[in-house]
């Protein structure tokens, strides 16, 4: 039986981009004949995100798409918790509903796992020769600082702890009890996987087509402060 990659998409007010992401996923061919399961979690969007996803699902009935909706806006982390719980695949990858990360690069993250070397793979925006949009200086400094601080506690040498592109063996991510409902997911999951005995974590370079705030980027400096709190909390007190 073919193995399955579950693609978890948290979505909040992404009516303008989510169908383009889904179309890219639909056309992506995975290594070793892996099948795709798409798990979309609508975090109480106030735009037409729900309608455009359901239209896409109806247009492509043969695609393995599962759609869930929160009854209130709970945050990206909460949407990921729902997606992880509902996923049924052998492997699980996180995909934002915008166009910053390219589904064509799933195979880059899958390769170390399928070849038997890795249990978890991070897609780094800061290594490799892939295209990277030039955007915010202080945003890059903040990402670097958060990764550095996280590495100090986890004793990992990641270059991009805050990356969206994270791929897990499903049996590993499903055993982790996750608490953070907003943007604290990244430091929390990194802290918790680092504590799993004999875990094999790899990192590969990916491209990054970043958005400006006018184009819909949502994370800000307040989320950075929360990330620092999460790094300290989940590394020192849990």
C-alpha positions in Angstrom: 0.0 0.0 0.0 1.3 3.5 -0.9 2.3 5.7 1.9 0.6 9.1 2.4 1.9 12.6 3.0 -0.6 14.7 5.0 -0.4 18.4 4.1 -1.7 20.5 6.9 -2.9 24.0 5.9 -4.1 26.5 8.6 -6.1 29.2 6.9 -7.3 32.6 8.1 -8.6 35.1 5.5 -6.6 33.6 2.6 -9.3 33.8 -0.1 -6.9 35.4 -2.5 -4.2 32.8 -2.4 -5.4 29.5 -1.0 -6.7 28.1 -4.4 -3.4 28.9 -6.0 -1.6 26.9 -3.2 -4.1 24.0 -3.6 -3.6 24.0 -7.4 0.2 23.8 -6.9 -0.3 20.9 -4.4 -2.6 19.1 -6.8 0.1 19.3 -9.6 3.0 18.3 -7.3 4.4 14.8 -7.9 5.8 13.1 -4.8 8.8 10.7 -4.6 8.3 7.0 -4.4 4.6 7.3 -5.4 3.5 8.8 -2.1 -0.1 9.8 -2.1 -1.3 13.2 -0.8 -3.9 14.0 1.9 -4.8 17.7 2.2 -6.1 18.8 5.5 -7.4 22.4 5.6 -8.4 24.1 8.8 -10.3 27.3 8.4 -9.7 29.4 11.6 -13.0 31.3 11.5 -12.1 33.4 8.5 -14.2 36.5 7.9 -13.7 36.5 4.1 -14.6 33.9 1.5 -11.8 31.4 2.4 -14.4 28.7 3.2 -16.4 29.2 0.0 -13.4 29.1 -2.3 -12.0 26.0 -0.6 -15.3 24.2 -0.9 -15.5 25.2 -4.6 -12.1 23.8 -5.2 -13.0 20.6 -3.4 -16.1 20.2 -5.6 -14.1 20.9 -8.7 -11.6 18.2 -7.9 -13.6 15.4 -6.2 -10.8 12.9 -6.7 -8.3 14.9 -4.6 -8.1 13.7 -1.0 -9.1 16.9 0.7 -10.5 17.2 4.2 -11.9 20.5 5.3 -12.5 21.6 9.0 -13.7 24.9 10.4 -13.2 26.4 13.9 -16.3 28.1 15.4 -14.1 31.0 16.6 -10.7 32.5 15.7 -8.3 30.5 17.9 -5.0 31.1 16.2 -2.6 29.3 13.8 -1.3 26.9 16.4 -4.8 25.8 17.3 -5.5 25.2 13.6 -2.4 23.1 13.4 -3.5 21.1 16.4 -6.7 20.3 14.6 -4.9 19.4 11.4 -2.4 17.1 13.2 -5.2 15.4 15.0 -7.3 14.8 11.9 -4.4 13.7 9.6 -4.1 10.1 8.7 -0.9 10.0 6.6 2.5 8.4 7.4 4.2 11.7 7.1 3.0 15.2 7.8 4.1 18.6 6.5 2.9 22.1 7.3 1.9 24.4 4.4 0.8 28.0 4.9 -2.2 29.1 2.8 -0.3 31.9 1.2 2.3 31.8 -1.6 5.5 32.1 0.6 6.4 28.4 0.5 6.4 26.3 -2.7 4.7 22.9 -2.7 7.1 21.8 -5.5 9.8 21.5 -2.8 8.0 18.9 -0.6 10.4 16.3 -2.1 13.4 18.2 -0.8 12.1 17.6 2.8 10.8 14.1 2.1 14.1 12.7 0.7 16.0 12.4 4.1 13.0 10.7 5.6 12.3 8.4 2.8 16.0 7.5 2.5 15.9 6.4 6.2 18.1 9.2 7.6 15.6 11.5 9.3 12.5 11.6 11.5 12.0 15.4 11.2 13.1 17.8 8.5 13.1 21.6 8.6 13.1 23.7 5.4 15.5 26.5 6.0 15.0 29.9 4.2 18.6 30.8 5.1 20.7 28.1 3.5 21.1 26.8 0.0 20.9 28.4 -3.4 17.1 28.7 -3.8 15.4 32.1 -4.5 14.6 34.3 -1.5 12.7 37.5 -1.7 14.5 40.4 -0.2 12.2 42.0 2.5 12.5 43.2 6.1 15.9 43.6 7.8 14.6 43.6 11.3 12.4 40.6 10.6 15.5 38.7 9.5 17.3 39.8 12.6 14.4 38.7 14.8 14.2 35.3 13.1 18.0 34.8 13.6 17.8 35.8 17.2 14.9 33.5 18.0 16.7 30.6 16.2 19.9 31.4 18.2 18.0 31.5 21.5 16.2 28.3 20.7 19.4 26.5 19.7 21.1 27.6 23.0 18.5 25.6 25.0 17.9 22.7 22.6 21.6 22.3 21.6 20.5 22.0 18.0 22.2 23.9 15.2 19.2 24.9 13.2 19.4 28.0 10.9 15.6 28.6 10.7 13.6 27.5 13.7 10.7 29.7 12.7 10.2 28.2 9.2 6.7 27.1 8.3 8.0 24.1 6.3 8.4 21.4 8.9 8.0 17.7 8.0 7.5 15.0 10.6 6.9 11.3 10.8 3.3 11.3 11.8 3.8 8.8 14.7 6.3 11.3 16.2 4.3 14.5 15.9 1.1 12.9 17.1 2.6 11.7 20.3 3.6 15.3 21.3 1.1 17.2 23.5 1.0 20.7 22.0 -0.3 23.7 23.8 0.4 27.0 22.0 -2.6 28.1 20.0 -1.0 31.1 18.1 2.4 31.7 16.8 4.2 29.9 19.6 3.8 26.6 17.8 7.3 26.8 16.2 9.4 27.2 19.4 7.2 24.8 21.3 7.4 22.0 18.8 11.1 22.5 18.3 11.7 22.4 22.1 9.6 19.2 22.5 11.0 17.2 19.5 14.6 18.1 20.7 13.8 16.2 23.9 12.8 12.9 22.2 15.6 10.3 22.7 17.5 9.5 19.5 15.4 11.9 17.3 17.0 12.5 13.9 16.5 16.1 12.8 17.6 17.3 9.4 17.5 20.7 7.6 17.4 21.4 3.9 17.5 24.7 2.0 14.2 25.9 0.5 13.1 29.0 -1.5 11.1 31.7 0.1 8.6 34.0 -1.6 7.8 36.3 1.3 4.9 38.6 1.5 4.7 42.2 2.7 2.2 43.3 5.3 0.2 44.9 2.5 0.1 41.5 0.8 -1.3 39.8 3.9 1.6 38.9 6.2 0.3 38.6 9.7 3.2 38.0 12.2 4.6 41.0 14.0 7.0 42.0 16.8 4.5 41.0 19.5 4.6 37.5 18.2 8.4 37.6 18.5 8.0 38.5 22.2 5.6 35.6 22.7 8.1 33.3 20.9 10.8 34.3 23.4 8.5 33.4 26.3 7.7 30.0 24.6 11.4 29.2 24.1 12.1 29.8 27.8 8.9 28.0 29.0 9.2 24.8 27.0 12.9 24.4 27.4 13.3 25.2 31.0 10.0 24.5 32.7 8.6 21.4 30.8 
